[in-house]
Amino acid sequence: MTKHRFGAFENTDLELVLRSRGIRTVIMTGVATNVCVETTARQAFLKDYYVVFTRDCTATYTQAEHDTTLVNIDNYFGQVATSDDVIACWQQAPVLASAGRT
């Protein structure tokens, strides 16, 4: 999917693709943490997606800008996690699904 603005939901089919597949959670990765990734995370939150923002799979020009976005996301727009947290969660998904707890 090609995006032309900071946010990936802006003038793209992203929401259509996610909704048609029943996806309710988005995991944020990319560059730049405080611009494109943060904008997309905010858009997702406003569209009622559960936002997981990866601390170690996003990057920007300075550590201070990166850290500021992580605090902002964690306080208001989603949950900040590491890639290890995400992997551990995915590994638990089949166990939870078979137990009827998704």
C-alpha positions in Angstrom: 0.0 0.0 0.0 1.4 3.4 -1.0 0.9 6.3 1.4 1.2 9.9 0.4 0.9 11.6 3.8 2.3 11.1 7.3 -0.6 8.9 8.4 -1.2 5.6 6.7 -5.0 5.9 6.9 -5.0 9.2 5.0 -6.4 8.6 1.5 -5.5 4.9 1.4 -7.4 1.6 1.5 -5.8 0.6 4.8 -8.9 0.8 6.9 -11.0 -1.1 4.3 -8.3 -3.8 4.2 -8.2 -4.1 8.0 -11.9 -4.1 8.6 -12.6 -6.6 5.8 -10.2 -9.0 7.5 -11.6 -8.4 11.0 -8.4 -6.9 12.3 -8.9 -4.9 15.5 -5.3 -4.5 16.6 -2.4 -2.7 14.8 1.2 -3.1 15.7 3.2 0.0 14.9 6.7 -0.2 13.5 8.7 2.2 11.2 10.4 5.5 10.8 10.0 8.3 12.0 8.6 7.5 15.5 7.4 11.0 16.1 6.0 11.8 12.7 4.7 9.0 10.4 4.4 6.2 13.0 2.8 8.5 15.6 0.4 10.0 13.2 -0.7 6.5 12.0 -1.1 5.4 15.6 -3.2 8.4 16.5 -5.4 7.8 13.4 -5.8 4.1 14.4 -6.8 5.0 17.9 -9.4 7.5 16.7 -10.8 4.7 14.4 -11.1 2.4 17.5 -8.2 0.1 16.8 -6.1 -1.2 19.7 -2.7 0.3 19.2 0.5 -1.5 20.1 3.5 0.7 19.5 6.9 -1.1 19.4 9.6 0.6 21.3 12.4 -1.2 19.5 10.9 -1.4 16.0 10.5 2.3 15.6 13.2 5.0 15.3 13.6 8.7 14.7 16.3 11.4 14.5 16.9 11.9 18.2 16.4 9.8 21.3 14.5 12.6 23.0 11.9 12.7 20.1 11.6 8.9 20.2 11.1 8.9 24.0 8.6 11.7 23.9 6.4 9.9 21.5 6.6 6.6 23.5 5.4 8.5 26.6 2.6 10.2 24.7 1.4 7.0 23.0 1.5 5.0 26.3 -0.4 7.7 28.2 -3.1 8.4 25.6 -3.3 6.3 22.4 -2.2 2.8 23.0 0.3 0.5 24.6 4.1 0.6 24.2 5.7 -2.8 24.0 9.0 -4.4 22.8 9.2 -6.8 19.9 9.9 -9.5 22.4 6.5 -8.7 24.1 4.7 -8.9 20.7 6.4 -12.2 19.9 5.5 -13.7 23.3 1.9 -12.6 22.8 1.7 -14.2 19.3 3.1 -17.4 20.7 0.3 -17.4 23.3 -2.4 -16.7 20.7 -2.9 -20.4 19.6 -3.1 -21.5 23.2 -5.7 -18.8 24.1 -7.7 -19.5 20.9 -7.9 -23.3 21.6 -9.1 -22.5 25.2 -11.7 -20.1 23.8 -10.0 -17.0 25.2 -9.1 -14.6 22.4 
